Amino acid sequence: MRSLLRLWPYVRPARARLVTAVFVAIVASCVSLVIPLVLKWIVDGPVAGGDPGGVWLGALLLLGIGVAEALLFGFRRWLVARPLARVEATLRGDLFAHIQRLPVAFHDRWASGQLLSRGTTDLMMLRMFLAFPLTFLVVNGATILVGMAVLLVQEWTLGLVLLLPVLPLIAVCSLFESRYARVARQAQDQAGDLTTVVEESVLGIRIIKGFGRHRSQARAFREQSRRLRATELAKARLLASIWAVIVILPELALGAALVLGVVQVADGGLSAGTLVAFLTTALALRWPVESIGFLLAMCQEAATATRRYFEVIDTARESEGPDTPRDTRPAGVAPEPAGPADGLRFSGVVFRFPDAAPDSRPVLDGVDLHIRSGETMALVGATGSGKTALTALVPRLHEITAGRITLDGQDITALTRAELRSRVALAFEEPTLFSATVGENVLMGADGSAGQTELRGALEVAQADFVDRLPGGTATQVGEQGLSLSGGQRQRLALARAVVGGPRFLVMDDPLSALDVHTEALVEEALRRVLKGTTALVVAHRPSTVLLADRVALLSGGRVTAVGTHQELLRESAEYAWLMSGADAPSDQDATGPAETAKGTNR
């Protein structure tokens, strides 16, 4: 109940209709309990007195009661359908909005299939719970109480016989509830894992086909399906067991009451009509009693789905507003003075991933780097040196562990994320496109005021003239992940998205890696015009990309070990010369090149 009560804020707007629906369902169930009383009157009256007209009147009364019961249950369903669909839509909308605001580190840890199952299967289960089990736990409970009161009034001795299974049923249901909760959670988690396998197989279909791995993927799917099937069978066995107990115990009590009632009728202590009414009432209570196991199972699954839903919702998301700026430089080290157009500055930046141990070696350890306003800085380093991590810190995709980053002298933590990301544009090494038109993908990098002029300018900079040869031009729909385009085409569109808004700061992670040398030369020529008025940090692996920059920073061992022009670093840094030449590493250095003395860092 603690889990399910967390749904109340979502259910509150629909509470009037839900309460009305419960009341209508209780009335409908209680109306059905009038049928035994009519039967008693028919048996003891018209049947005993040989009155056919009375029998027909009783039949019409029974028909009217049945029609009224059906209409009331139909009205109940109409009452709950619309508001519960709205509750499900609100839950799903809140989940999606929350996921969009969660840190990148969360998405690095969570499988997308688990998030998908929470947003689809789990929420559908919650809607079903609110529509049926929640209502009928109340309705059936009320029906059982009213029915037992009627039975005790009709013949209290027989009524006490039917009450004998109550305590055993409570004990059995309590034991069943705890066991079923564990199995239900396991099944829902396994369903999420299965969703992940399917999604990864669809997104990675080219790899699977290219390496002929369809059989191994099919085996993985079958294995996951087999585990889920075994868990579902365990659920079915538990449900079958509780259902058997819930059916057998009341049936034994009903049989005992029938025998005792027949004896009382034979002795003249009970009328036949009273016995018929008693047994009919008892039979009318069979479904409310037998449904307890089924309803408890659905409640446990709903409670598990609620916990899974709030596991995501309870995860702290990125703050919308500015944080309190903090300077975590070592004691006694003053920050560099900043002017009104100071550019991009890293001061004593330390970074380790959120799930890393506190005493582990940081990815970045005391990075000091100043990119002057309007300057383009190339960032060069061996694989694993922390280049991509450094670029992710500027738009706060990850939070720094210590140190300070400023834009034109303003701490990035003092800006709202919306303001920060409106100033900084990104072009990632792996271009990601969405299932939308070419124009919509590119204009995603600009505010709502950008139009066709800005779109055309950005496509020209990125040398994306191939767009005009597509069937619909900029209105052409690209497939999921943009896989209907080549790697170079996707990268050019991602570059156009980065420059379309005319950003003040530009961060690019090897944005030209998928281009051929001729296209690369054209893009670089256009980029030089764009970069003249932009403060840019460009991760580079090739000399041609480095030549776009005014200066170059060498990142090694988590620190900036050298800063200068391309020619200066070729002369002064053996590691930089080794990275740019592509030659084999000298025998006296490891794979990351020789350690360099930090020099020229803030030139």
Secondary structure as UniProt FT lines:
FT   TURN            2..3
FT   HELIX           4..7
FT   HELIX           8..11
FT   HELIX           12..14
FT   HELIX           15..32
FT   HELIX           34..42
FT   HELIX           43..47
FT   HELIX           48..49
FT   HELIX           52..101
FT   HELIX           104..109
FT   HELIX           112..117
FT   HELIX           118..122
FT   HELIX           123..131
FT   HELIX           133..154
FT   HELIX           156..163
FT   TURN            164..165
FT   HELIX           166..203
FT   HELIX           205..210
FT   TURN            211..212
FT   HELIX           214..266
FT   TURN            267..268
FT   HELIX           272..284
FT   HELIX           286..313
FT   TURN            331..332
FT   TURN            340..341
FT   STRAND          344..351
FT   TURN            354..355
FT   TURN            358..359
FT   STRAND          364..371
FT   TURN            373..374
FT   STRAND          376..381
FT   TURN            383..384
FT   HELIX           387..393
FT   TURN            394..396
FT   STRAND          402..407
FT   TURN            408..409
FT   STRAND          410..411
FT   HELIX           412..414
FT   HELIX           417..423
FT   STRAND          424..427
FT   HELIX           438..443
FT   TURN            444..445
FT   TURN            448..449
FT   HELIX           452..461
FT   TURN            462..463
FT   HELIX           465..469
FT   TURN            471..472
FT   HELIX           473..475
FT   HELIX           480..482
FT   TURN            483..484
FT   HELIX           487..499
FT   TURN            500..501
FT   STRAND          505..509
FT   TURN            511..514
FT   HELIX           517..531
FT   TURN            532..533
FT   STRAND          535..539
FT   HELIX           543..546
FT   TURN            547..548
FT   STRAND          551..556
FT   TURN            557..558
FT   STRAND          559..564
FT   HELIX           566..572
FT   HELIX           574..581
FT   TURN            587..588
FT   TURN            591..592
FT   TURN            601..602
//
